[in-house]
Amino acid sequence: MKDTTCVDGTTPVPDQRHPEGTTTRRRDVGFWLLATTALLFGAASSAPSPLYVVYQQRWHFSAPTLTLVFASYALVLLITLLVLGGLSDFVGRRPVIAAGLVLQLIALSIFLTAHDVEALLAARIVQGIATGAALGAVSAGIADLAPAGRSALASAVNTASVTLGLAVGALASGVLVQYEPAPRVLIYALLIVLFGALLLALAVVPESVPRRPGALGSLRPRAGVPAPARRAFRNAVPVVIATWAIGGLMLSLGPSIAVGVFGYTNHLVGGLVVTAVAGVGSVASVISRGREARRTMVQACLVLTLGVALVLAGVATESLAVFFTGLIVTGAGFGAGFVSALGSIAVKADPQERAELFAALFVVSYAAFGGAAVLAGLAVPHFGLRPTTIGFGFVVIALALLAAGAELTTRRPAPIAPARTPAPAATPLPTIR
């Protein structure tokens, strides 16, 4: 029988709950403020990417050091998300979001005044804590404040806002670094102003969760795969690793590839490397959410394979046009691939099992994301930038084809029992940085 599960594992659900005593207008304003918050957290996380080459040239540190700075963010964010991801269910959304905004302002201030790689590392660690603490509460708040009857809107916003922010942040940073004065200062000063404004505007956002006991107990990290979801999880792991590994490689070393392989010192080109993958991935993830999960995963794996092959062809022939075409196609495979993987396992778990299931998926995602960056950084001094990129590309292609083969050879599941509750309409998408 045809599997009609949407790629995020969702089906139409009743209207989201709304805080009592608040007007529809205030809820709508709060909804879009939280969507903007998610977008800006994504933008702040990608803003340093076009600057990595500048930092390397100025402070003379190696590629392994660069990827350590990059990977530290992913590791700290994952740990914070696992520990604090459910805290806002007990203390309220606004206190957790406010704490994340304050920490982000501290991180941006460290970036603003950084004079060595140690300060850069400290800024990324604080930024990882800020993002991991805030985004779970932001995603839940977006679901809480979704306009009546518009659960699909909340789902799309939660899926696309952070990855769109990644694209916007990298592009804006590239433009400011290349064409405006004070390249190591201006982007962070602008972000400080925007995050400061968001912190003040948070007072307008309605609180949707009453304070209740259990906050300390919620800090115990949980990750696990329930038995009904284990086969789908195993099938999804290769595409999750493939998508997040290529994302980690491009966000950490993409601007260096633009300089070292193609000889482009224009920092806007480095920003566009990130924008091409994240921006197209954001659009693809939204478009894919209404489609059948398993078929979409297979198609996404094939698109990802084609995209990475084009990236490698561009690197091998030093053709920037082919390289960027490959990045765009890769972004489409990335967005559709991860959302379909998410959806293929979401539908297999009951509501009380999903937090641990998604935590397990996040562990795989961020391990691939940060691990790929670190391994690439260690490989570059020994093998060179071009051979390292090509080698990692072939690994990603192999994983994508493995995931497609696993889905094609797995027998279609029986229809889901009616008693199983549909997945929440706004399952938060983990953020790539």
C-alpha positions as CSV (number, residue, x, y, z in Angstrom):
1,M,0.0,0.0,0.0
2,K,1.3,3.5,-0.8
3,D,3.0,5.3,2.1
4,T,1.5,8.8,2.2
5,T,3.4,10.0,5.2
6,C,4.6,13.6,4.8
7,V,8.3,14.0,4.9
8,D,8.2,15.5,8.4
9,G,5.9,12.8,9.7
10,T,3.0,15.1,10.2
11,T,-0.6,15.1,9.4
12,P,-3.2,17.9,10.0
13,V,-3.5,18.5,13.7
14,P,-5.8,20.7,15.8
15,D,-5.0,24.3,16.3
16,Q,-2.0,25.0,18.4
17,R,-2.6,25.9,22.0
18,H,-2.5,29.7,22.8
19,P,-1.9,31.5,26.0
20,E,-5.0,32.6,27.7
21,G,-5.7,36.3,28.0
22,T,-3.7,37.4,24.9
23,T,-5.1,38.9,21.8
24,T,-4.8,37.3,18.4
25,R,-2.7,40.3,17.3
26,R,-0.2,39.9,20.1
27,R,0.1,36.2,19.4
28,D,0.8,37.0,15.7
29,V,3.4,39.6,16.6
30,G,5.0,37.1,19.0
31,F,5.0,34.4,16.4
32,W,6.9,36.5,13.8
33,L,9.3,37.9,16.5
34,L,10.3,34.3,17.4
35,A,10.6,33.4,13.7
36,T,13.0,36.4,13.3
37,T,14.9,35.3,16.4
38,A,15.5,31.9,14.9
39,L,16.6,33.4,11.6
40,L,19.1,35.8,13.4
41,F,20.5,32.9,15.5
42,G,21.3,31.2,12.2
43,A,22.7,34.4,10.7
44,A,25.0,34.9,13.7
45,S,26.3,31.3,13.5
46,S,27.3,31.7,9.8
47,A,28.6,35.2,10.0
48,P,32.2,34.2,10.9
49,S,32.5,31.8,7.9
50,P,33.7,34.5,5.4
51,L,36.0,35.9,8.0
52,Y,37.9,32.6,8.7
53,V,40.3,33.3,5.9
54,V,40.9,36.8,7.2
55,Y,41.5,35.4,10.7
56,Q,44.0,32.8,9.3
57,Q,45.9,35.4,7.4
58,R,46.1,37.8,10.3
59,W,46.8,35.4,13.2
60,H,48.7,32.7,11.2
61,F,46.9,29.6,12.5
62,S,46.6,26.2,10.7
63,A,43.6,24.5,9.0
64,P,43.3,22.0,11.9
65,T,43.0,25.0,14.3
66,L,40.3,26.6,12.1
67,T,38.2,23.4,12.1
68,L,38.7,23.0,15.8
69,V,37.1,26.4,16.3
70,F,34.3,25.5,14.0
71,A,33.7,22.0,15.5
72,S,33.8,23.4,19.1
73,Y,30.6,25.3,18.3
74,A,28.8,22.2,17.0
75,L,29.9,20.1,20.0
76,V,28.9,22.7,22.6
77,L,25.6,23.4,20.9
78,L,24.7,19.7,20.9
79,I,25.5,19.2,24.6
80,T,23.5,22.3,25.5
81,L,20.6,21.2,23.4
82,L,20.5,17.8,25.0
83,V,20.7,19.2,28.5
84,L,18.5,22.3,28.1
85,G,16.3,21.4,25.2
86,G,13.3,20.7,27.5
87,L,13.8,23.3,30.1
88,S,11.4,25.8,28.7
89,D,8.6,23.3,29.2
90,F,9.0,23.9,33.0
91,V,10.2,27.5,33.4
92,G,8.6,29.1,30.4
93,R,9.7,30.0,26.9
94,R,10.7,33.6,27.5
95,P,13.2,33.2,30.4
96,V,15.1,30.6,28.3
97,I,15.0,32.7,25.2
98,A,16.1,35.7,27.1
99,A,19.1,33.8,28.5
100,G,20.1,32.7,25.0
101,L,19.9,36.2,23.7
102,V,22.1,37.6,26.5
103,L,24.7,34.8,25.9
104,Q,24.6,35.6,22.1
105,L,25.3,39.2,22.9
106,I,28.3,38.2,25.0
107,A,29.6,35.9,22.2
108,L,29.2,38.7,19.6
109,S,31.0,41.1,21.9
110,I,33.9,38.6,22.2
111,F,34.0,38.4,18.4
112,L,34.0,42.2,18.1
113,T,37.1,42.6,20.3
114,A,38.9,39.3,19.4
115,H,42.6,39.7,18.8
116,D,43.7,36.0,18.7
117,V,42.5,32.5,18.0
118,E,41.8,31.8,21.7
119,A,39.2,34.6,21.8
120,L,37.7,33.3,18.6
121,L,37.4,29.8,20.2
122,A,35.8,31.3,23.3
123,A,33.3,33.3,21.2
124,R,32.3,30.1,19.3
125,I,31.8,28.2,22.6
126,V,29.7,30.9,24.1
127,Q,27.7,31.1,20.9
128,G,27.1,27.4,20.9
129,I,25.7,27.5,24.4
130,A,23.5,30.5,23.5
131,T,22.1,28.8,20.4
132,G,21.6,25.4,22.0
133,A,19.8,27.0,24.9
134,A,17.5,29.3,22.9
135,L,16.5,27.4,19.8
136,G,14.6,24.6,21.5
137,A,12.5,27.2,23.3
138,V,12.2,29.4,20.2
139,S,11.0,26.4,18.1
140,A,8.5,25.4,20.8
141,G,7.3,29.0,21.1
142,I,6.7,29.2,17.3
143,A,4.5,26.1,17.6
144,D,2.6,27.5,20.6
145,L,1.9,30.9,18.9
146,A,1.0,29.6,15.5
147,P,-2.1,31.3,14.1
148,A,-5.3,29.3,14.5
149,G,-5.6,26.6,11.8
150,R,-2.1,27.4,10.5
151,S,0.0,24.5,11.9
152,A,1.6,24.1,8.5
153,L,2.9,27.6,8.7
154,A,4.6,26.9,12.0
155,S,6.1,23.8,10.6
156,A,7.5,25.6,7.6
157,V,8.9,28.5,9.7
158,N,10.6,26.1,12.1
159,T,12.1,24.2,9.2
160,A,13.4,27.1,7.1
161,S,14.1,30.0,9.4
162,V,17.5,28.9,10.8
163,T,18.9,27.6,7.5
164,L,17.6,30.8,5.8
165,G,19.4,32.7,8.5
166,L,22.6,30.7,7.7
167,A,22.4,31.9,4.1
168,V,21.6,35.5,5.0
169,G,24.3,35.7,7.6
170,A,27.1,34.3,5.3
171,L,26.0,36.6,2.5
172,A,25.8,39.7,4.6
173,S,29.1,39.0,6.2
174,G,30.8,38.4,2.8
175,V,29.5,41.7,1.5
176,L,30.5,43.7,4.6
177,V,33.9,42.1,4.8
178,Q,34.7,42.7,1.1
179,Y,33.2,46.2,0.5
180,E,32.9,48.0,3.9
181,P,35.5,49.2,6.4
182,A,36.5,47.4,9.6
183,P,35.8,43.9,8.2
184,R,36.4,42.2,11.6
185,V,34.0,44.5,13.4
186,L,31.1,45.7,11.3
187,I,29.1,42.5,11.0
188,Y,29.3,41.8,14.7
189,A,28.3,45.4,15.6
190,L,25.3,45.1,13.4
191,L,24.3,41.7,14.9
192,I,24.7,43.2,18.5
193,V,22.2,45.9,17.6
194,L,19.7,43.4,16.1
195,F,20.0,41.0,19.1
196,G,19.7,43.9,21.5
197,A,16.5,44.9,19.8
198,L,15.1,41.4,20.0
199,L,15.9,41.2,23.7
200,L,13.8,44.3,24.3
201,A,11.0,43.1,21.9
202,L,10.8,39.8,23.9
203,A,8.6,41.6,26.4
204,V,5.9,41.7,23.7
205,V,5.9,37.9,23.1
206,P,3.2,36.2,25.1
207,E,4.4,33.5,27.5
208,S,2.7,30.2,26.4
209,V,3.9,27.8,29.1
210,P,3.1,28.2,32.8
211,R,6.0,27.6,35.3
212,R,5.7,24.1,36.8
213,P,7.9,21.7,38.9
214,G,10.4,19.4,37.2
215,A,13.0,21.8,35.8
216,L,16.0,20.1,37.4
217,G,14.8,16.7,36.3
218,S,14.5,18.0,32.7
219,L,18.3,18.7,32.6
220,R,19.1,15.0,32.4
221,P,20.2,14.4,28.8
222,R,18.1,11.8,27.0
223,A,18.7,10.1,23.7
224,G,17.3,6.8,22.4
225,V,15.7,5.0,19.5
226,P,12.4,3.2,20.3
227,A,12.1,-0.3,18.8
228,P,9.5,0.6,16.1
229,A,11.8,3.3,14.7
230,R,15.1,1.4,14.7
231,R,15.0,0.1,11.1
232,A,13.9,3.6,9.8
233,F,16.6,5.2,11.9
234,R,19.3,2.8,10.5
235,N,18.2,3.6,7.0
236,A,18.3,7.3,7.6
237,V,21.7,7.4,9.3
238,P,23.7,7.4,6.0
239,V,21.8,10.3,4.5
240,V,22.0,12.2,7.7
241,I,25.7,11.8,7.9
242,A,26.1,12.6,4.2
243,T,24.1,15.8,4.4
244,W,25.6,17.1,7.6
245,A,29.1,16.2,6.6
246,I,29.0,18.1,3.4
247,G,27.4,21.0,5.3
248,G,30.2,21.0,7.8
249,L,32.9,20.8,5.1
250,M,31.4,23.7,3.2
251,L,30.7,26.0,6.2
252,S,34.2,25.5,7.7
253,L,36.4,25.2,4.6
254,G,34.2,26.6,1.8
255,P,35.7,30.1,1.8
256,S,39.2,28.5,2.0
257,I,38.4,26.4,-1.1
258,A,37.3,29.6,-2.9
259,V,40.8,31.0,-2.2
260,G,43.0,28.0,-2.3
261,V,41.5,26.2,-5.3
262,F,40.0,28.9,-7.4
263,G,42.2,31.8,-6.4
264,Y,39.4,34.1,-5.5
265,T,40.3,36.5,-2.7
266,N,36.9,38.3,-2.9
267,H,35.3,37.4,0.5
268,L,31.8,37.7,-1.1
269,V,32.6,34.5,-3.0
270,G,33.4,32.8,0.3
271,G,30.1,33.9,1.7
272,L,28.3,32.7,-1.4
273,V,29.7,29.2,-0.9
274,V,27.7,29.0,2.4
275,T,24.7,30.8,1.0
276,A,24.3,28.5,-2.0
277,V,24.1,25.4,0.2
278,A,22.1,26.8,3.1
279,G,19.8,29.0,1.1
280,V,18.7,26.4,-1.5
281,G,18.6,23.8,1.4
282,S,16.1,26.0,3.2
283,V,13.8,26.3,0.2
284,A,14.1,22.6,-0.6
285,S,13.2,21.6,3.0
286,V,10.0,23.7,2.8
287,I,9.0,22.4,-0.6
288,S,9.6,18.8,0.4
289,R,7.5,18.8,3.6
290,G,4.3,17.9,1.9
291,R,5.7,14.9,0.0
292,E,6.0,11.2,0.7
293,A,9.0,10.7,3.0
294,R,10.6,7.5,1.7
295,R,10.4,8.4,-2.0
296,T,11.6,11.9,-1.3
297,M,14.6,10.5,0.6
298,V,15.6,8.4,-2.4
299,Q,15.3,11.3,-4.7
300,A,17.2,13.6,-2.4
301,C,20.0,11.1,-2.1
302,L,20.3,11.0,-5.9
303,V,20.2,14.8,-6.1
304,L,22.9,15.0,-3.4
305,T,25.0,12.6,-5.3
306,L,24.7,14.7,-8.5
307,G,25.4,17.9,-6.6
308,V,28.6,16.6,-4.9
309,A,29.8,15.1,-8.2
310,L,29.5,18.5,-9.8
311,V,31.3,20.1,-6.8
312,L,34.1,17.7,-7.3
313,A,34.2,18.3,-11.0
314,G,34.4,22.0,-10.4
315,V,37.3,21.5,-7.9
316,A,39.1,19.2,-10.3
317,T,38.8,21.4,-13.3
318,E,39.0,24.7,-11.4
319,S,35.7,25.8,-12.9
320,L,33.9,28.1,-10.5
321,A,30.7,27.9,-12.5
322,V,30.6,24.1,-12.2
323,F,31.5,24.4,-8.5
324,F,28.6,26.7,-7.7
325,T,26.2,24.7,-9.8
326,G,27.2,21.7,-7.7
327,L,26.7,23.7,-4.5
328,I,23.1,24.7,-5.5
329,V,22.2,21.1,-6.5
330,T,23.9,19.9,-3.2
331,G,21.8,22.4,-1.2
332,A,18.6,20.9,-2.8
333,G,19.7,17.4,-1.8
334,F,20.7,18.5,1.6
335,G,17.4,20.2,2.5
336,A,15.1,17.5,1.1
337,G,17.3,14.7,2.4
338,F,17.4,15.7,6.0
339,V,13.8,16.7,6.2
340,S,12.7,13.4,4.6
341,A,15.0,11.4,7.0
342,L,13.5,13.3,9.9
343,G,10.0,12.5,8.7
344,S,10.7,8.8,8.0
345,I,11.6,8.2,11.7
346,A,9.2,10.8,13.3
347,V,6.1,8.8,12.3
348,K,7.5,5.6,13.9
349,A,7.5,7.0,17.5
350,D,4.8,7.9,20.0
351,P,4.8,11.5,21.3
352,Q,6.4,10.6,24.6
353,E,9.3,8.9,22.7
354,R,10.0,11.6,20.2
355,A,12.2,13.9,22.3
356,E,14.7,11.0,22.9
357,L,14.5,9.9,19.3
358,F,15.2,13.4,17.9
359,A,18.0,13.8,20.5
360,A,19.6,10.6,19.0
361,L,19.2,12.0,15.5
362,F,20.8,15.3,16.6
363,V,23.8,13.4,18.0
364,V,24.4,11.7,14.6
365,S,23.9,15.0,12.8
366,Y,26.2,17.1,14.8
367,A,28.8,14.4,15.1
368,A,28.9,14.3,11.3
369,F,28.8,18.0,11.0
370,G,31.7,18.7,13.4
371,G,33.6,15.5,12.8
372,A,33.8,16.2,9.0
373,A,35.2,19.6,9.7
374,V,37.8,18.3,12.1
375,L,38.9,15.4,9.9
376,A,39.1,17.7,6.9
377,G,41.2,20.2,8.8
378,L,43.6,17.4,9.9
379,A,43.8,16.1,6.4
380,V,44.5,19.4,4.6
381,P,48.1,19.9,5.9
382,H,49.0,16.3,4.8
383,F,47.2,15.9,1.5
384,G,46.3,19.5,0.4
385,L,42.9,21.3,0.1
386,R,41.9,19.9,-3.3
387,P,42.6,16.2,-2.6
388,T,40.9,16.5,0.8
389,T,37.8,18.0,-0.7
390,I,37.7,15.3,-3.4
391,G,38.2,12.5,-0.9
392,F,35.4,13.8,1.4
393,G,33.2,14.2,-1.6
394,F,33.5,10.6,-2.6
395,V,32.7,9.5,0.9
396,V,29.5,11.7,0.9
397,I,28.5,10.2,-2.5
398,A,29.0,6.6,-1.2
399,L,26.8,7.4,1.9
400,A,24.1,9.0,-0.2
401,L,24.0,6.0,-2.5
402,L,24.0,3.6,0.5
403,A,21.0,5.5,2.0
404,A,19.1,5.3,-1.3
405,G,19.8,1.6,-1.7
406,A,18.6,0.9,1.9
407,E,15.3,2.7,1.3
408,L,14.8,1.0,-2.1
409,T,15.4,-2.5,-0.6
410,T,13.4,-2.1,2.5
411,R,9.8,-3.4,2.4
412,R,7.2,-0.7,2.7
413,P,5.6,-0.6,6.2
414,A,2.0,-1.3,6.9
415,P,-0.3,1.7,7.4
416,I,0.2,3.4,10.8
417,A,-2.4,2.4,13.4
418,P,-5.0,5.1,13.9
419,A,-4.2,5.2,17.7
420,R,-0.8,6.5,17.1
421,T,-0.8,10.3,17.6
422,P,0.6,12.4,14.7
423,A,3.9,14.1,15.1
424,P,3.8,17.7,16.2
425,A,3.4,20.2,13.4
426,A,6.4,22.2,14.2
427,T,9.1,19.7,14.9
428,P,12.2,21.9,15.3
429,L,14.9,21.3,12.6
430,P,18.4,21.2,14.1
431,T,20.5,24.1,12.9
432,I,23.5,23.9,10.7
433,R,26.3,26.1,11.2
